Amino acid sequence: MRKRIVSALIGLVLLISILSFGNIALGLGTLALALIGIHELYNAVENAGYKPIRIIGYIYCIPVFFLSLNQEYQRINSYLDLFRSLNYFSFGIFVTIVVLFSIMIFLHDKYNLSDISLTVFGILYVPFLLAFMVLTRNLSNGIYYIWLIFIGAWATDTFAYFTGMFFGRNKLLPAISPKKTVEGSLGGVAGCIAVTVLYGVFVNLYIHQSISLYHYAIIGILNGIISQIGDWAASAIKRYVGIKDYGRVMPGHGGVLDRFDSILFIAPVVYYYLTFIALK
């Protein structure tokens, strides 16, 4: 526990420092997380006998950084711009499909369909989901809203842990995560709502153009639920491939995917809720 606390405090200081230095620092930090995270995932599936094409996954981590170079990236001002952005996106997907299937065809003795599928899965699971941290930071007042991602994950995890410890009786998903309980899960959601709303009160006092508190309550509910799905998803993968932790980057916590499993799922929720509803 002592090692976990020290490691967590060091991680918190690094996070505050990165967010304080602005978008470029966040882009570089997120790129590093994406590279380490997808490396951990590919190591994990290789433990089960699969052979993802690593270089493809690593290449797809790079766009995460470029998102940080343009704060207006997510603001599409015309249908023409939307059409163009979709064209670029679809073209990238097409090229990737051609490359991956070419590898499967010409290197069929080394790679098969499962390897190709897991390569794409890694891209969608790690760099794609992490990119929403940068996109959230790019929003107006994003320096405040990006903390909703981390608060959602940490509050849910903390309250679920202690609620489960003191009140947990009924197992929730014993086949995937034996220690999780129904009581702990509900406590995690309740705690996430409370902490998120309290943070909303702080933000509304600090900046006068923030969103209404009921939006923070809804975000708290969504984060409290989605955070646990992210946690269970990472646990399901680990159980399938037969590993305990994804890595040893953070002493006492495991790898990047062990620590950011919930954040991966929460980041898109915060970004889409703010973009489509709260800030519309």
Sequence and secondary structure as in RCSB ss.txt:
>XXXX:A:sequence
MRKRIVSALIGLVLLISILSFGNIALGLGTLALALIGIHELYNAVENAGYKPIRIIGYIYCIPVFFLSLNQEYQR
INSYLDLFRSLNYFSFGIFVTIVVLFSIMIFLHDKYNLSDISLTVFGILYVPFLLAFMVLTRNLSNGIYYIWLIF
IGAWATDTFAYFTGMFFGRNKLLPAISPKKTVEGSLGGVAGCIAVTVLYGVFVNLYIHQSISLYHYAIIGILNGI
ISQIGDWAASAIKRYVGIKDYGRVMPGHGGVLDRFDSILFIAPVVYYYLTFIALK
>XXXX:A:secstr
 HHHHHHHHHHHHHHHHHHHT HHHHHHHHHHHHHHHHHHHHHHHHTTT    HHHHHHTTHHHHHGGG TTTT 
  SHHHHHHHHHHHHHHHHHHHHHHHHHHHHTTTT  HHHHHHHHHHHIIIIIHHHHHHHHHHSTTHHHHTHHHH
HHHHHHHHHHHHHHHHH  SEEETTTEEEEEHHHHHHHHHHHHHHHHHHHHHHHHH TT   HHHHHHHHHHHHH
HHHHHHHHHHHHHHHHT S S  SBTTTBSHHHHHHHHHHHHHHHHHHIIIIIT 
